[in-house]
Amino acid sequence: MLANHAKLMKFFMSSGEIVGRKKLQKMIYILKKCDVPFEEKYEFHFYGPYSAELTVRIEELCNLGFIAEQKEKKSNYYQYRYAVTDNGQDFLNQSMVELPPFEEKIQQMKEKSSRFLELVSTMLFFDHLSNSEIEEKVQVVKKSSNYTAEDLQQAWQFIEEMKQLH
């Protein structure tokens, strides 16, 4: 019953701490697109791919006391930090869930900004299109983000690296 929760717990254990809800959403989506079997459904939203299911599961993990959510006031918004609790560690130790190795992918993504991960996840959301069509689509749906040709090139390179990491 809690297999999907356990998968998320493995993600949190591997990541140590995640700062930002948007970053969390994008990281799980990118891992999913790299064949890590997360089952949350995503749809396109204002900030790129978004999963209401993931939001609910994270809330449940917090309510169960497995994940600690820390709310921090920034200049004009709140930022959230997530980390595994001792109870979460105990739950994970009893879990039999297996996932392919993804620690290196997580570390690569943690080094990137939420803005960059938003671009990468948006490009992956449209991966059924050709590369040039993806770039056109990004310029339309993310117009206000003002992504440059260099941003797109860096995102393509990052996607390629992510797909090759084990």
Phi, psi and chi 1 to 4 in degrees:
 res  aa     phi    psi   chi1   chi2   chi3   chi4
   1 MET       -  -39.8  174.0  179.4  109.4      -
   2 LEU  -100.7   22.6  -66.5  174.4      -      -
   3 ALA   -59.4  -43.0      -      -      -      -
   4 ASN   -67.7  -33.4  -71.2  -37.9      -      -
   5 HIS   -66.4  -41.5  -67.2   78.0      -      -
   6 ALA   -64.6  -37.0      -      -      -      -
   7 LYS   -60.7  -43.6  -71.0  176.9 -174.5  179.2
   8 LEU   -65.6  -37.0  -70.6  172.6      -      -
   9 MET   -63.4  -39.0  -69.0  -60.9  -62.7      -
  10 LYS   -62.1  -39.3  -81.3 -163.7  177.6  -96.6
  11 PHE   -59.6  -48.9  165.6   79.3      -      -
  12 PHE   -65.0  -38.4  -78.6  108.8      -      -
  13 MET   -62.8  -40.9  -81.2  -56.8  -62.9      -
  14 SER   -71.4  -29.1  -64.0      -      -      -
  15 SER   -89.3  -19.1   63.1      -      -      -
  16 GLY    79.8  -71.3      -      -      -      -
  17 GLU  -148.8  139.5  178.3 -178.2   67.3      -
  18 ILE  -116.6  131.8  -62.3  -65.0      -      -
  19 VAL  -110.4  113.2  178.9      -      -      -
  20 GLY   108.2  129.3      -      -      -      -
  21 ARG   -66.5  -40.6  -72.0  178.8  170.4  171.8
  22 LYS   -63.5  -44.5 -178.4  165.3   77.2  166.3
  23 LYS   -61.6  -42.3 -170.5  166.6 -160.6  166.5
  24 LEU   -58.6  -48.2  170.6   61.1      -      -
  25 GLN   -58.5  -45.8  -75.8  -86.0  -17.1      -
  26 LYS   -69.2  -38.8  -56.7  -41.6  170.8 -147.6
  27 MET   -63.6  -44.8  -71.3  176.1   73.3      -
  28 ILE   -64.2  -41.6  -64.4  -68.0      -      -
  29 TYR   -62.9  -44.7 -176.4   75.8      -      -
  30 ILE   -63.4  -42.2  -68.2  166.6      -      -
  31 LEU   -61.3  -41.6  -72.0  170.9      -      -
  32 LYS   -59.8  -41.8 -176.9  174.9  175.8  158.3
  33 LYS   -72.3  -14.6  -66.0  -59.8  -87.0 -174.3
  34 CYS   -98.5   24.2  -70.3      -      -      -
  35 ASP    70.5   22.1  -61.6  -37.5      -      -
  36 VAL   -84.2  125.5  176.7      -      -      -
  37 PRO   -76.9   61.2   29.7  -34.4      -      -
  38 PHE   -79.9  139.8  -72.3  108.6      -      -
  39 GLU  -105.7    0.4  -63.5  178.8   29.9      -
  40 GLU   -64.0  137.7  -70.4   77.4   12.0      -
  41 LYS   -85.5  140.9  -69.2  174.5 -177.1   60.6
  42 TYR  -119.6  147.9  -83.5   79.6      -      -
  43 GLU  -133.4  164.5   48.7 -167.4   50.7      -
  44 PHE   -78.9  135.0 -158.2   76.5      -      -
  45 HIS  -134.4 -179.4 -164.5  -99.2      -      -
  46 PHE   -54.0  -41.1 -175.1   70.0      -      -
  47 TYR  -101.3   29.0  -65.2  109.4      -      -
  48 GLY    94.7 -160.4      -      -      -      -
  49 PRO   -56.9  135.1  -23.5   33.2      -      -
  50 TYR  -142.0  140.4  170.0   79.4      -      -
  51 SER  -121.4  114.5  172.2      -      -      -
  52 ALA   -66.0  -35.4      -      -      -      -
  53 GLU   -59.1  -43.2  -82.0 -177.9   70.9      -
  54 LEU   -63.3  -42.6  177.5   59.4      -      -
  55 THR   -58.3  -44.3  -62.6      -      -      -
  56 VAL   -65.1  -43.5  168.6      -      -      -
  57 ARG   -63.8  -40.3  -76.2 -156.2  177.8  106.8
  58 ILE   -63.1  -43.3  -61.0  -59.6      -      -
  59 GLU   -60.0  -42.8 -158.6  171.8  -69.5      -
  60 GLU   -63.1  -43.2  -69.8  167.7  -12.6      -
  61 LEU   -62.9  -36.9  -70.6  169.1      -      -
  62 CYS   -67.0  -44.8  -70.5      -      -      -
  63 ASN   -64.1  -32.7  -70.1  -20.8      -      -
  64 LEU   -76.1  -11.5  -71.3  166.1      -      -
  65 GLY    82.4   17.7      -      -      -      -
  66 PHE   -89.3  -26.8  -64.9  166.7      -      -
  67 ILE  -125.7  135.9  -62.7  -71.3      -      -
  68 ALA   -97.3  127.4      -      -      -      -
  69 GLU  -109.2  121.4  177.8 -174.8   68.8      -
  70 GLN  -112.4  122.5 -167.5  175.7   12.6      -
  71 LYS   -96.3  125.3 -174.7  177.1  179.1 -179.8
  72 GLU  -119.8  133.6  -58.1  171.1  -18.8      -
  73 LYS   -81.8  122.9  177.7  104.3  170.2  102.6
  74 LYS  -102.5 -172.1  -69.7  -66.4 -176.3 -176.7
  75 SER   -53.8  -52.6   54.7      -      -      -
  76 ASN  -133.7   21.8   58.9  -12.0      -      -
  77 TYR  -159.2  172.4   66.9   96.8      -      -
  78 TYR  -104.6  143.6  -73.0  100.0      -      -
  79 GLN  -119.7  144.6  177.8  171.7  -82.0      -
  80 TYR  -116.0  138.7  -64.4   82.6      -      -
  81 ARG  -114.9  140.1  -70.9 -178.6  179.9  -88.9
  82 TYR  -125.7  135.8  -63.1   93.0      -      -
  83 ALA  -150.4  154.3      -      -      -      -
  84 VAL   -75.4  139.6  175.6      -      -      -
  85 THR   -94.0  174.6   64.2      -      -      -
  86 ASP   -61.2  -41.6  -68.9  -19.6      -      -
  87 ASN   -62.2  -37.5  -73.4  -20.0      -      -
  88 GLY   -64.7  -40.0      -      -      -      -
  89 GLN   -61.7  -43.8  176.3   69.9   54.4      -
  90 ASP   -61.6  -45.0  -67.8  -17.0      -      -
  91 PHE   -58.6  -46.0  166.5   73.3      -      -
  92 LEU   -65.5  -37.3 -164.5   52.7      -      -
  93 ASN   -62.5  -27.7  -70.0  -19.9      -      -
  94 GLN   -92.0   -7.4  -64.1  176.2   28.5      -
  95 SER   -80.5  143.0  163.5      -      -      -
  96 MET  -103.2    8.9  -56.4  -58.2 -109.3      -
  97 VAL   -68.8  138.3   71.6      -      -      -
  98 GLU  -118.1  136.8  -69.0  -67.8  -36.0      -
  99 LEU  -131.9  152.3  -70.3  173.6      -      -
 100 PRO   -63.9  157.0   17.3  -24.2      -      -
 101 PRO   -61.3  130.1    7.7   -9.7      -      -
 102 PHE  -139.6    9.7   58.2   18.2      -      -
 103 GLU   -59.5  -42.4  -67.7   77.3   10.2      -
 104 GLU   -65.6  -38.4 -157.4  172.7  -22.3      -
 105 LYS   -62.7  -42.9  -70.4  177.8  169.6  118.8
 106 ILE   -60.6  -45.8  -70.7  171.6      -      -
 107 GLN   -62.1  -40.5  -70.4  -46.6  -50.0      -
 108 GLN   -60.5  -43.7  -67.0  -71.5  -20.5      -
 109 MET   -70.5  -36.2  -72.0 -172.6  -73.9      -
 110 LYS   -61.5  -27.5  -79.6 -176.4   71.8  172.6
 111 GLU   -77.5  -11.9  -66.2  171.4    8.8      -
 112 LYS   -97.4  157.5  -58.0  -64.1 -177.7 -174.7
 113 SER   -77.7  159.3   68.8      -      -      -
 114 SER   -60.2  -38.1  -66.8      -      -      -
 115 ARG   -60.4  -44.3 -179.7 -179.8 -173.9  -84.8
 116 PHE   -66.8  -43.6 -178.4   76.7      -      -
 117 LEU   -65.5  -30.2  -65.7  178.4      -      -
 118 GLU   -64.2  -42.5 -178.4  179.5  -24.5      -
 119 LEU   -63.7  -49.6  171.0   59.5      -      -
 120 VAL   -59.6  -47.1  168.4      -      -      -
 121 SER   -66.5  -34.9   61.3      -      -      -
 122 THR   -65.5  -42.8  -61.8      -      -      -
 123 MET   -62.1  -42.0  -69.3  168.0   73.2      -
 124 LEU   -67.6  -30.6  -72.3  169.4      -      -
 125 PHE   -62.3  -31.9 -169.8   82.8      -      -
 126 PHE  -103.1   26.2  -64.0  111.1      -      -
 127 ASP   -68.7   -2.8   64.9   -0.5      -      -
 128 HIS   -80.7   -8.7   58.3  -77.9      -      -
 129 LEU   -97.0  168.6  -58.1  172.0      -      -
 130 SER   -72.3  162.4   71.6      -      -      -
 131 ASN   -57.5  -42.7  -73.1    8.9      -      -
 132 SER   -67.5  -36.8   61.2      -      -      -
 133 GLU   -67.3  -36.7  -70.6  172.5  -41.8      -
 134 ILE   -61.7  -46.8  -69.9  171.3      -      -
 135 GLU   -61.6  -41.7  -69.8 -177.2   10.3      -
 136 GLU   -62.2  -44.5  -71.8  173.6   28.9      -
 137 LYS   -61.5  -43.5 -168.5   75.8  150.0  167.5
 138 VAL   -60.1  -43.0  164.8      -      -      -
 139 GLN   -65.3  -25.8  -64.4  -60.1   -2.9      -
 140 VAL   -83.1  -54.5  170.5      -      -      -
 141 VAL   -76.6  -20.6  -61.0      -      -      -
 142 LYS  -119.1   33.8  -53.4  -58.2  -63.3  167.3
 143 LYS   -52.0  -44.0 -173.7  176.5 -177.3 -178.9
 144 SER   -69.9  -14.4   63.2      -      -      -
 145 SER   -79.3  -15.8  -64.1      -      -      -
 146 ASN    52.0   49.0  -63.8  -41.9      -      -
 147 TYR   -68.9  135.1  -70.2  117.3      -      -
 148 THR   -91.5  169.9   65.0      -      -      -
 149 ALA   -60.2  -36.0      -      -      -      -
 150 GLU   -66.3  -40.3 -176.5 -179.8  -15.4      -
 151 ASP   -58.8  -45.9  -68.0  -26.7      -      -
 152 LEU   -63.1  -42.3  -68.6  165.2      -      -
 153 GLN   -62.9  -43.0 -172.2   56.4   44.9      -
 154 GLN   -63.7  -37.6  -71.9  173.7   -2.1      -
 155 ALA   -66.5  -42.5      -      -      -      -
 156 TRP   -59.8  -43.5  -75.9  123.4      -      -
 157 GLN   -63.7  -42.5 -176.2  176.9  -12.9      -
 158 PHE   -64.0  -42.9 -174.9   75.9      -      -
 159 ILE   -59.7  -44.3  -71.0  167.8      -      -
 160 GLU   -62.1  -44.5 -164.1   57.2   41.1      -
 161 GLU   -62.5  -43.1  -69.9  168.7    8.6      -
 162 MET   -63.2  -38.7  -70.7  -63.8  -72.9      -
 163 LYS   -71.6  -20.0  -68.9 -170.0  173.9 -167.4
 164 GLN   -95.7  -17.8  -68.5 -179.2   12.1      -
 165 LEU   -70.3  143.1  -75.4  176.0      -      -
 166 HIS  -119.4      -  -69.4  103.2      -      -
